[in-house]
Amino acid sequence: MPTTSDIREIQRARLTSGGLGTLRPPDDADGVPGIVARLGAVQSQELHSSAWGVAQRLATPATLAEVQAALADGSILRTHVLRPTWHYVVPDDLAPLMTVTAPRVRRAMLSAERPRDFDHSLLPRRHAVVAEALANGPLTRKEIGVALAEAEGAPVDGWHLGQIMMHAELDLLVASGPMRGKQATYRLLPEQKAWDEDEARIHLVRAYVRGHGPCRAEDAAWWATLTKTAARAAVADAGLTRHELAGMTLWTDGDLPEPAPEGTVRLLSVFDELFCHDFKGWPPLTQEDMPSRWLYMGLVTVDGMIAGGWSRVLKAQRVEITVELTEEPAPRVWAAIEAEAARYGEFCGLEPTLVRGAVGKGTIG
């Protein structure tokens, strides 16, 4: 039976592989795209929170504007891949990840499409209209809807338009473009290299293990909605390193990562990649049952173990941060939380205030 100490050591190693241990220097030439490439993909349905999840992995955190600039210039893309939700991905990883996961994402979409009689036979014609509309540059979803309405002689409702664009993403026709104020846009993608499915699956598990190991093959399956059998086969063929630790078979892309410094504290984004794995197979990462509301605001971790939740409210000149902890923090832990709050303030460009209390509603999107 693994001890808490065993799991803490594994989590400290995972902090390192996931970029949350010793942080990348601010002059790292790879910057924001390098963080996304390291992780393979970053869940990003919540724009503000997911941007923090990328930015905080740099010693001097990137600002929200810098993450948005990477989206604007296309060095990172935001699209539906892996699972039926948004992710950041770098262009070089887009085609192999989509080759593996798009068919399963489409199957997941069917449960909503069947009751609404979504007509897949119309997609080629509609996607041709989308491509022509985007040929002159990025457009918002509303603007694409206008182009489709003109072509079809009738408006397309919001739900159907969303499905049309998701299928266009899965076809590697479009991905995210620059933000226009608070509105997201789509851009037309260049033609993508075709990938053999087995080679793409191996590429995917290597990308996952690189940014999440030591991890199990089952964790890669959860992350990419693969069957466990397919994930185990890909891991076996990927040239990875096997470790037997804490009663689990774990994998890395080389030697075990050097553990993050003891006492590493992080205020994590919602759905941070540190916790994008199959929890059912992992020993507990908290000493007691945690309130579910923490999962939907953000987690406080100490050495990669769940120590609390946090919420934040953005004001005109400041960001109000509230932390709720499972136990009274040692002075060094509280000092580290204060340092994380200051880093979050840098990311937002706002003066942070920090208090302890029950985590409530806050800014995540």
KEKE-3310 file (N, C-alpha, C; in steps of 0.2 Angstrom, whole numbers, plus 5000, padded with zeros to 4 digits):
npx = (5004:5004:5012:5008:5019:5026:5018:5018:5031:5031:5022:5029:5039:5030:5026:5038:5040:5028:5031:5029:5037:5053:5053:5052:5064:5062:5067:5066:5067:5056:5045:5027:5022:5031:5028:5015:5018:5026:5017:5009:4995:4983:4969:4956:4944:4940:4944:4952:4957:4963:4973:4981:4985:4995:5003:5008:5018:5030:5044:5044:5029:5020:5009:4991:4989:5000:4998:4987:4992:5000:4990:4985:4995:4996:5005:5001:4986:4969:4957:4945:4950:4956:4946:4928:4930:4937:4955:4972:4985:5000:5005:5012:5008:4995:4989:4993:4987:4974:4971:4971:4961:4949:4939:4933:4929:4919:4910:4906:4899:4888:4877:4871:4868:4859:4845:4842:4842:4853:4861:4872:4876:4876:4887:4899:4896:4893:4905:4913:4908:4911:4926:4928:4923:4932:4944:4949:4953:4953:4937:4923:4911:4898:4899:4903:4891:4883:4888:4885:4871:4868:4872:4863:4851:4843:4844:4856:4854:4861:4865:4867:4876:4887:4890:4893:4905:4913:4914:4921:4933:4937:4939:4951:4950:4948:4954:4957:4957:4964:4959:4945:4942:4932:4927:4930:4938:4939:4951:4957:4965:4981:4984:4986:4998:4996:4994:4999:4988:4993:5006:5003:4996:5006:5014:5005:5005:5018:5019:5010:5015:5028:5024:5017:5022:5030:5018:5003:4998:4985:4981:4985:4975:4963:4965:4965:4954:4956:4954:4959:4966:4971:4979:4989:4995:5001:5009:5018:5025:5031:5044:5047:5051:5050:5043:5042:5032:5026:5017:5012:5012:5022:5026:5039:5048:5061:5074:5068:5060:5069:5064:5052:5056:5055:5041:5035:5022:5007:4995:4983:4976:4959:4955:4968:4983:4990:4981:4975:4971:4967:4959:4953:4962:4973:4981:4974:4975:4973:4971:4958:4940:4937:4928:4917:4916:4929:4935:4930:4934:4948:4963:4973:4989:5001:5017:5012:5001:4984:4979:4969:4957:4954:4948:4945:4941:4940:4943:4942:4955:4961:4964:4954:4958:4954:4957:4954:4958:4964:4969:4977:4989:5007:5019:5029:5022:5011:5017:5022:5010:5006:5016:5013:5000:5005:5011:5000:4994:5003:5001:4988:4989:4985:4983:4985:4974:4974:4965:4959:4946:4929:4928:4921:4910:4918:4930:4933:4932)
npy = (4994:5011:5024:5041:5048:5042:5045:5059:5061:5056:5065:5077:5074:5074:5088:5093:5088:5093:5107:5114:5114:5119:5134:5139:5150:5168:5173:5162:5156:5149:5152:5155:5146:5136:5130:5125:5116:5107:5101:5095:5097:5109:5110:5121:5128:5138:5153:5164:5157:5146:5152:5158:5145:5142:5153:5154:5144:5150:5158:5172:5176:5175:5188:5190:5196:5192:5179:5179:5185:5175:5167:5175:5176:5164:5155:5147:5137:5136:5124:5111:5096:5080:5078:5082:5096:5113:5115:5121:5120:5117:5121:5110:5099:5098:5090:5076:5074:5076:5067:5055:5057:5064:5055:5049:5060:5065:5054:5056:5068:5064:5061:5072:5077:5068:5069:5082:5081:5083:5087:5078:5077:5089:5096:5096:5106:5117:5119:5122:5135:5141:5141:5149:5161:5163:5165:5178:5182:5181:5178:5181:5170:5174:5182:5172:5165:5174:5173:5160:5160:5169:5161:5150:5155:5157:5159:5151:5142:5146:5134:5124:5131:5131:5117:5115:5122:5115:5103:5107:5111:5098:5092:5098:5110:5123:5133:5142:5160:5177:5186:5197:5210:5205:5195:5179:5173:5163:5155:5151:5136:5130:5117:5101:5089:5072:5059:5043:5032:5024:5029:5042:5040:5035:5046:5055:5048:5050:5064:5066:5059:5065:5078:5075:5064:5055:5044:5034:5022:5021:5034:5042:5036:5041:5055:5057:5051:5038:5020:5009:4998:5002:5013:5007:4999:5008:5015:5005:5004:5016:5019:5022:5025:5013:5012:5005:5010:5014:5004:5005:5004:5015:5028:5037:5049:5046:5046:5047:5062:5076:5079:5092:5107:5104:5108:5116:5127:5130:5139:5133:5133:5131:5114:5111:5104:5096:5088:5081:5067:5049:5048:5038:5027:5032:5034:5043:5061:5070:5074:5073:5072:5083:5099:5099:5111:5117:5111:5118:5130:5132:5124:5123:5118:5109:5103:5096:5089:5090:5104:5114:5125:5139:5156:5170:5187:5199:5216:5233:5239:5230:5212:5201:5189:5173:5160:5144:5132:5115:5113:5122:5133:5131:5144:5145:5140:5148:5160:5156:5155:5168:5173:5166:5172:5185:5183:5180:5192:5199:5193:5196:5210:5217:5224:5212:5206:5196:5184:5173:5161:5155:5147:5155:5161:5167:5174:5165:5162)
npz = (5000:4995:5003:5009:5008:4998:4987:4987:4983:4970:4965:4966:4956:4945:4945:4940:4927:4922:4921:4933:4943:4946:4938:4921:4914:4912:4900:4892:4876:4870:4876:4878:4868:4870:4882:4880:4870:4878:4886:4877:4875:4881:4892:4888:4889:4898:4896:4903:4914:4909:4902:4912:4917:4908:4908:4921:4922:4918:4925:4927:4926:4910:4904:4903:4891:4883:4881:4874:4863:4857:4853:4844:4834:4830:4835:4845:4845:4847:4849:4846:4852:4857:4868:4868:4870:4872:4868:4870:4858:4850:4832:4826:4833:4830:4819:4821:4834:4831:4822:4829:4839:4834:4827:4839:4846:4837:4838:4851:4850:4844:4852:4856:4843:4836:4842:4837:4824:4816:4801:4793:4780:4774:4778:4769:4759:4767:4774:4763:4761:4773:4772:4760:4766:4776:4769:4767:4779:4797:4805:4816:4825:4823:4811:4802:4803:4796:4783:4780:4781:4770:4760:4761:4761:4772:4790:4801:4816:4832:4839:4829:4821:4830:4830:4816:4815:4825:4818:4807:4813:4818:4805:4802:4795:4801:4814:4830:4829:4831:4846:4845:4853:4865:4858:4851:4836:4821:4811:4795:4791:4785:4773:4781:4786:4782:4793:4798:4807:4818:4820:4824:4836:4844:4844:4851:4864:4868:4869:4879:4890:4891:4896:4908:4915:4929:4924:4921:4908:4907:4911:4900:4891:4897:4895:4881:4877:4872:4870:4884:4880:4868:4872:4880:4871:4862:4871:4874:4862:4861:4865:4878:4896:4909:4925:4942:4954:4970:4969:4956:4939:4930:4918:4910:4899:4899:4911:4928:4932:4940:4957:4961:4970:4988:4996:4986:4981:4973:4964:4955:4939:4933:4929:4928:4919:4927:4934:4925:4922:4925:4939:4946:4947:4954:4970:4984:4983:4992:5010:5015:5011:4998:4995:4981:4974:4973:4962:4952:4952:4956:4961:4976:4978:4987:4985:4975:4980:4985:4993:4995:4989:4978:4974:4963:4960:4948:4948:4944:4947:4955:4960:4969:4979:4986:4997:5002:5014:5018:5030:5044:5038:5038:5041:5031:5020:5019:5015:5003:4996:4996:4988:4976:4974:4971:4959:4951:4951:4943:4931:4928:4928:4939:4955:4968:4981:4996:5005:5018:5017:5013:4998:4984:4971:4957:4945:4931:4918)
capx = (5000:5008:5011:5007:5026:5027:5014:5021:5037:5029:5019:5034:5042:5026:5027:5044:5038:5023:5033:5027:5042:5058:5049:5056:5067:5058:5069:5065:5065:5050:5039:5021:5021:5035:5024:5010:5021:5029:5011:5005:4989:4981:4962:4956:4937:4939:4950:4956:4960:4968:4979:4985:4988:5001:5008:5012:5024:5036:5047:5041:5023:5017:5003:4986:4990:5005:4995:4982:4996:5002:4984:4984:5000:4995:5010:4997:4980:4963:4952:4942:4954:4957:4939:4924:4931:4943:4962:4977:4989:5004:5003:5015:5005:4988:4987:4993:4982:4967:4971:4969:4955:4943:4934:4930:4925:4913:4905:4903:4894:4881:4871:4867:4866:4853:4839:4841:4842:4859:4862:4880:4877:4876:4894:4904:4894:4893:4912:4915:4906:4916:4932:4928:4922:4938:4950:4951:4955:4948:4930:4919:4906:4893:4901:4902:4884:4880:4890:4881:4864:4867:4873:4857:4844:4840:4849:4857:4853:4867:4868:4869:4882:4892:4892:4896:4912:4917:4916:4926:4939:4939:4942:4957:4949:4949:4956:4956:4961:4965:4953:4943:4939:4930:4925:4934:4938:4942:4956:4958:4971:4984:4984:4990:5001:4992:4997:4997:4985:4997:5011:5000:4994:5013:5016:5001:5007:5024:5017:5007:5020:5033:5022:5013:5025:5028:5010:5001:4995:4978:4980:4985:4969:4958:4967:4964:4948:4957:4953:4965:4970:4975:4984:4994:4999:5005:5015:5023:5029:5034:5051:5047:5054:5045:5045:5037:5033:5020:5012:5009:5017:5022:5031:5042:5051:5068:5075:5063:5062:5071:5058:5051:5059:5051:5037:5032:5015:5004:4988:4982:4970:4953:4956:4975:4985:4993:4976:4971:4973:4962:4959:4951:4968:4978:4980:4971:4979:4971:4970:4951:4936:4937:4922:4918:4917:4936:4937:4927:4937:4955:4966:4979:4993:5008:5021:5007:4995:4978:4979:4964:4954:4955:4944:4947:4937:4943:4940:4945:4961:4964:4961:4953:4960:4952:4960:4951:4963:4961:4972:4981:4996:5013:5021:5032:5016:5007:5022:5022:5004:5007:5020:5009:4995:5008:5012:4994:4993:5007:4998:4982:4991:4981:4986:4982:4973:4973:4962:4957:4939:4926:4929:4914:4910:4924:4932:4937:4932)
capy = (5000:5017:5029:5048:5051:5039:5048:5065:5061:5055:5071:5082:5073:5076:5095:5095:5087:5098:5114:5118:5114:5125:5137:5142:5157:5173:5174:5156:5158:5146:5156:5152:5140:5130:5127:5121:5110:5103:5098:5091:5101:5112:5111:5128:5131:5144:5157:5167:5153:5142:5157:5158:5139:5142:5159:5153:5140:5154:5161:5178:5174:5179:5191:5188:5199:5189:5172:5181:5187:5169:5164:5179:5175:5157:5150:5142:5137:5134:5120:5105:5090:5075:5077:5087:5103:5117:5114:5124:5115:5120:5119:5104:5093:5098:5085:5069:5073:5076:5060:5050:5059:5067:5051:5048:5066:5065:5050:5059:5073:5061:5060:5079:5079:5064:5072:5088:5079:5087:5084:5078:5077:5096:5098:5098:5112:5122:5120:5126:5142:5144:5142:5155:5167:5164:5166:5185:5183:5178:5180:5179:5165:5177:5184:5166:5163:5178:5170:5154:5162:5172:5155:5146:5159:5156:5159:5145:5144:5146:5127:5121:5134:5128:5110:5115:5124:5110:5098:5111:5110:5091:5091:5102:5116:5129:5133:5149:5166:5182:5189:5204:5213:5199:5190:5174:5172:5157:5156:5145:5132:5128:5110:5098:5083:5066:5055:5036:5032:5021:5034:5047:5037:5035:5054:5057:5046:5053:5070:5066:5057:5071:5083:5072:5058:5048:5043:5027:5021:5023:5041:5044:5034:5046:5062:5057:5047:5031:5014:5007:4993:5006:5017:5002:4997:5014:5016:4999:5005:5023:5019:5026:5021:5010:5012:5002:5015:5015:4999:5007:5004:5022:5029:5043:5049:5046:5046:5050:5069:5078:5081:5099:5108:5102:5114:5119:5128:5132:5141:5130:5135:5126:5109:5111:5098:5092:5084:5078:5060:5045:5049:5032:5023:5035:5035:5049:5066:5075:5070:5072:5074:5090:5101:5099:5118:5118:5109:5122:5137:5131:5120:5125:5112:5109:5097:5092:5087:5095:5107:5118:5128:5147:5159:5177:5191:5204:5222:5238:5240:5225:5206:5199:5181:5170:5153:5139:5127:5109:5114:5128:5133:5133:5151:5145:5138:5154:5164:5154:5156:5175:5174:5164:5178:5191:5181:5180:5199:5201:5190:5200:5217:5220:5223:5207:5206:5189:5183:5166:5161:5150:5149:5156:5162:5171:5175:5159:5162)
capz = (5000:4995:5008:5007:5006:4991:4982:4987:4979:4963:4963:4965:4950:4940:4945:4936:4920:4919:4921:4939:4948:4944:4932:4915:4915:4908:4893:4888:4869:4868:4879:4879:4864:4873:4888:4877:4867:4883:4889:4872:4874:4887:4892:4888:4888:4902:4893:4907:4919:4905:4900:4918:4918:4904:4910:4928:4921:4917:4932:4927:4922:4905:4905:4899:4884:4880:4879:4868:4857:4855:4849:4838:4829:4827:4837:4848:4842:4852:4845:4850:4851:4863:4870:4865:4873:4869:4870:4866:4855:4845:4826:4824:4836:4829:4815:4824:4840:4829:4818:4834:4843:4830:4827:4845:4848:4833:4841:4857:4848:4841:4857:4855:4836:4834:4844:4834:4817:4813:4794:4791:4773:4772:4780:4764:4756:4772:4775:4757:4762:4778:4769:4756:4770:4779:4764:4767:4786:4803:4807:4822:4823:4821:4804:4798:4802:4791:4777:4779:4780:4763:4755:4761:4761:4779:4795:4804:4823:4836:4841:4823:4819:4834:4828:4810:4816:4828:4813:4803:4817:4817:4798:4801:4791:4804:4822:4833:4826:4836:4849:4843:4859:4869:4853:4848:4829:4818:4805:4790:4792:4779:4772:4786:4784:4784:4798:4799:4814:4823:4821:4827:4842:4847:4845:4856:4871:4870:4871:4886:4895:4892:4901:4913:4918:4928:4923:4919:4901:4908:4911:4893:4888:4899:4892:4874:4875:4869:4874:4888:4876:4863:4875:4882:4865:4860:4876:4873:4856:4860:4868:4885:4902:4914:4933:4946:4960:4974:4967:4950:4933:4928:4912:4908:4893:4901:4918:4932:4933:4947:4960:4962:4977:4993:4998:4981:4981:4966:4963:4949:4935:4933:4925:4926:4916:4933:4936:4919:4922:4928:4946:4949:4948:4958:4977:4986:4983:4998:5016:5016:5005:4996:4992:4974:4971:4972:4956:4947:4953:4955:4967:4979:4979:4991:4983:4970:4984:4985:5000:4996:4983:4978:4969:4962:4957:4945:4949:4940:4949:4959:4960:4976:4979:4992:4998:5007:5015:5022:5037:5046:5034:5041:5039:5024:5015:5018:5012:4996:4993:4995:4982:4970:4973:4968:4952:4948:4950:4937:4925:4927:4928:4944:4962:4972:4989:4998:5011:5019:5018:5009:4991:4981:4964:4955:4938:4929:4910)
cpx = (5004:5007:5010:5014:5028:5024:5016:5027:5036:5026:5024:5038:5037:5025:5032:5042:5033:5024:5031:5032:5047:5055:5054:5058:5062:5060:5069:5063:5058:5044:5033:5020:5025:5032:5019:5013:5024:5023:5007:4999:4987:4973:4961:4949:4936:4945:4955:4960:4965:4974:4984:4989:4995:5006:5012:5018:5030:5038:5044:5035:5021:5011:4998:4986:4995:5002:4990:4986:4998:4996:4983:4988:5000:5001:5007:4990:4975:4958:4950:4946:4954:4950:4935:4924:4937:4950:4966:4982:4994:5003:5006:5012:4998:4986:4987:4988:4975:4966:4968:4962:4949:4938:4930:4926:4919:4908:4902:4898:4888:4876:4867:4864:4859:4847:4837:4841:4847:4860:4869:4881:4878:4883:4898:4902:4895:4901:4915:4914:4910:4923:4933:4927:4929:4945:4953:4953:4951:4942:4927:4914:4900:4893:4900:4895:4881:4881:4886:4873:4863:4868:4866:4851:4840:4845:4850:4857:4860:4870:4870:4875:4888:4895:4895:4903:4916:4919:4921:4933:4942:4942:4948:4957:4950:4952:4955:4960:4962:4958:4951:4939:4938:4927:4931:4933:4940:4946:4956:4965:4975:4983:4988:4993:4997:4997:4994:4994:4989:5003:5009:4998:5001:5015:5012:5003:5013:5023:5014:5012:5025:5031:5018:5016:5029:5020:5009:4998:4988:4976:4980:4978:4964:4959:4964:4958:4950:4955:4959:4969:4974:4981:4990:4998:5004:5011:5020:5027:5032:5041:5052:5050:5049:5048:5040:5037:5026:5014:5009:5014:5016:5027:5033:5046:5059:5069:5069:5065:5064:5065:5058:5054:5053:5047:5034:5025:5013:4997:4986:4976:4965:4955:4964:4978:4988:4988:4972:4974:4967:4963:4957:4957:4973:4976:4977:4977:4978:4970:4963:4947:4936:4930:4923:4918:4924:4938:4935:4929:4944:4957:4972:4983:4999:5011:5016:5001:4990:4978:4973:4961:4955:4950:4947:4942:4941:4940:4944:4952:4965:4961:4960:4954:4958:4954:4956:4956:4961:4964:4976:4988:5002:5015:5024:5027:5012:5011:5022:5016:5004:5011:5017:5003:4998:5009:5006:4992:4997:5004:4992:4984:4987:4985:4982:4980:4972:4970:4960:4949:4936:4926:4922:4915:4916:4925:4936:4937:4936)
cpy = (5006:5021:5036:5051:5048:5043:5056:5066:5060:5062:5077:5081:5075:5084:5097:5094:5091:5105:5118:5117:5120:5128:5139:5149:5162:5174:5168:5158:5155:5149:5152:5146:5134:5127:5123:5115:5105:5098:5094:5095:5103:5113:5118:5131:5137:5148:5160:5162:5148:5146:5157:5151:5138:5147:5157:5148:5143:5158:5168:5177:5178:5182:5188:5190:5195:5182:5174:5182:5181:5166:5169:5178:5168:5152:5145:5142:5134:5130:5114:5099:5086:5073:5082:5094:5106:5115:5119:5119:5119:5117:5112:5098:5093:5092:5078:5069:5073:5069:5055:5051:5061:5062:5049:5054:5067:5060:5052:5064:5071:5061:5067:5080:5075:5067:5078:5087:5083:5083:5084:5079:5085:5099:5100:5105:5118:5124:5123:5134:5145:5145:5148:5161:5168:5166:5173:5187:5181:5181:5177:5173:5168:5179:5178:5164:5168:5175:5164:5156:5165:5166:5151:5149:5159:5156:5152:5146:5143:5139:5124:5124:5132:5121:5110:5117:5119:5105:5101:5110:5103:5089:5095:5108:5123:5128:5141:5154:5171:5184:5195:5207:5207:5194:5185:5174:5165:5159:5150:5142:5130:5120:5106:5091:5077:5062:5048:5035:5029:5026:5040:5046:5037:5042:5056:5055:5049:5060:5071:5064:5062:5076:5081:5067:5060:5047:5036:5027:5023:5030:5044:5042:5039:5053:5062:5053:5041:5025:5012:5003:4997:5010:5013:5000:5002:5016:5011:5001:5012:5024:5023:5022:5019:5010:5009:5006:5015:5010:5000:5006:5011:5023:5036:5043:5049:5044:5049:5058:5071:5081:5089:5101:5107:5109:5118:5120:5132:5134:5139:5133:5129:5121:5109:5104:5093:5087:5081:5071:5056:5044:5042:5027:5026:5035:5042:5055:5072:5071:5069:5074:5081:5093:5101:5106:5120:5117:5114:5129:5136:5128:5123:5118:5114:5102:5093:5089:5092:5098:5112:5121:5136:5149:5166:5181:5197:5211:5227:5239:5235:5218:5203:5191:5179:5163:5150:5133:5121:5109:5120:5128:5135:5140:5150:5144:5144:5159:5162:5155:5164:5177:5172:5170:5184:5189:5182:5187:5201:5199:5194:5208:5221:5219:5218:5208:5199:5188:5175:5166:5155:5152:5149:5157:5167:5171:5169:5159:5167)
cpz = (5000:5001:5005:5005:4999:4986:4981:4982:4971:4960:4962:4958:4944:4940:4940:4929:4917:4920:4927:4944:4948:4938:4927:4916:4910:4901:4889:4881:4867:4871:4880:4875:4867:4878:4885:4874:4872:4886:4884:4870:4881:4887:4893:4887:4892:4900:4898:4912:4915:4903:4906:4919:4914:4907:4916:4928:4919:4924:4933:4923:4916:4907:4901:4892:4880:4877:4874:4862:4853:4851:4843:4832:4826:4830:4842:4845:4848:4847:4849:4848:4858:4865:4868:4869:4870:4872:4866:4864:4850:4838:4824:4827:4834:4825:4818:4830:4837:4825:4823:4837:4840:4829:4833:4848:4844:4836:4847:4856:4846:4846:4857:4848:4834:4836:4840:4826:4813:4807:4792:4784:4770:4774:4774:4761:4761:4774:4769:4758:4767:4776:4765:4760:4774:4775:4765:4774:4791:4803:4813:4820:4820:4813:4800:4797:4797:4784:4775:4777:4773:4758:4755:4761:4767:4784:4798:4812:4826:4837:4835:4820:4823:4832:4821:4811:4820:4823:4808:4807:4817:4810:4797:4796:4794:4811:4824:4829:4832:4839:4846:4848:4863:4865:4851:4840:4827:4812:4801:4791:4786:4779:4777:4783:4786:4788:4798:4806:4819:4825:4825:4834:4847:4849:4851:4863:4873:4872:4878:4891:4896:4897:4907:4917:4925:4929:4921:4911:4902:4908:4904:4889:4890:4896:4885:4872:4871:4873:4878:4884:4871:4866:4877:4876:4862:4865:4875:4867:4856:4863:4874:4890:4907:4921:4937:4953:4963:4972:4960:4945:4930:4922:4912:4902:4893:4908:4922:4933:4940:4951:4961:4969:4982:4995:4993:4981:4975:4967:4956:4945:4935:4928:4923:4924:4922:4935:4931:4918:4925:4935:4949:4951:4952:4965:4978:4986:4988:5004:5018:5010:5004:4993:4984:4970:4970:4965:4950:4948:4952:4962:4969:4980:4983:4989:4978:4974:4985:4992:5001:4989:4984:4973:4968:4959:4955:4946:4944:4941:4953:4958:4967:4975:4986:4992:5003:5008:5019:5029:5038:5042:5039:5038:5032:5019:5014:5014:5004:4993:4992:4989:4975:4969:4969:4961:4948:4946:4944:4931:4923:4926:4933:4951:4966:4979:4990:5004:5012:5020:5013:5002:4988:4974:4963:4947:4936:4921:4907)
residu = (MET:PRO:THR:THR:SER:ASP:ILE:ARG:GLU:ILE:GLN:ARG:ALA:ARG:LEU:THR:SER:GLY:GLY:LEU:GLY:THR:LEU:ARG:PRO:PRO:ASP:ASP:ALA:ASP:GLY:VAL:PRO:GLY:ILE:VAL:ALA:ARG:LEU:GLY:ALA:VAL:GLN:SER:GLN:GLU:LEU:HIS:SER:SER:ALA:TRP:GLY:VAL:ALA:GLN:ARG:LEU:ALA:THR:PRO:ALA:THR:LEU:ALA:GLU:VAL:GLN:ALA:ALA:LEU:ALA:ASP:GLY:SER:ILE:LEU:ARG:THR:HIS:VAL:LEU:ARG:PRO:THR:TRP:HIS:TYR:VAL:VAL:PRO:ASP:ASP:LEU:ALA:PRO:LEU:MET:THR:VAL:THR:ALA:PRO:ARG:VAL:ARG:ARG:ALA:MET:LEU:SER:ALA:GLU:ARG:PRO:ARG:ASP:PHE:ASP:HIS:SER:LEU:LEU:PRO:ARG:ARG:HIS:ALA:VAL:VAL:ALA:GLU:ALA:LEU:ALA:ASN:GLY:PRO:LEU:THR:ARG:LYS:GLU:ILE:GLY:VAL:ALA:LEU:ALA:GLU:ALA:GLU:GLY:ALA:PRO:VAL:ASP:GLY:TRP:HIS:LEU:GLY:GLN:ILE:MET:MET:HIS:ALA:GLU:LEU:ASP:LEU:LEU:VAL:ALA:SER:GLY:PRO:MET:ARG:GLY:LYS:GLN:ALA:THR:TYR:ARG:LEU:LEU:PRO:GLU:GLN:LYS:ALA:TRP:ASP:GLU:ASP:GLU:ALA:ARG:ILE:HIS:LEU:VAL:ARG:ALA:TYR:VAL:ARG:GLY:HIS:GLY:PRO:CYS:ARG:ALA:GLU:ASP:ALA:ALA:TRP:TRP:ALA:THR:LEU:THR:LYS:THR:ALA:ALA:ARG:ALA:ALA:VAL:ALA:ASP:ALA:GLY:LEU:THR:ARG:HIS:GLU:LEU:ALA:GLY:MET:THR:LEU:TRP:THR:ASP:GLY:ASP:LEU:PRO:GLU:PRO:ALA:PRO:GLU:GLY:THR:VAL:ARG:LEU:LEU:SER:VAL:PHE:ASP:GLU:LEU:PHE:CYS:HIS:ASP:PHE:LYS:GLY:TRP:PRO:PRO:LEU:THR:GLN:GLU:ASP:MET:PRO:SER:ARG:TRP:LEU:TYR:MET:GLY:LEU:VAL:THR:VAL:ASP:GLY:MET:ILE:ALA:GLY:GLY:TRP:SER:ARG:VAL:LEU:LYS:ALA:GLN:ARG:VAL:GLU:ILE:THR:VAL:GLU:LEU:THR:GLU:GLU:PRO:ALA:PRO:ARG:VAL:TRP:ALA:ALA:ILE:GLU:ALA:GLU:ALA:ALA:ARG:TYR:GLY:GLU:PHE:CYS:GLY:LEU:GLU:PRO:THR:LEU:VAL:ARG:GLY:ALA:VAL:GLY:LYS:GLY:THR:ILE:GLY)
# end
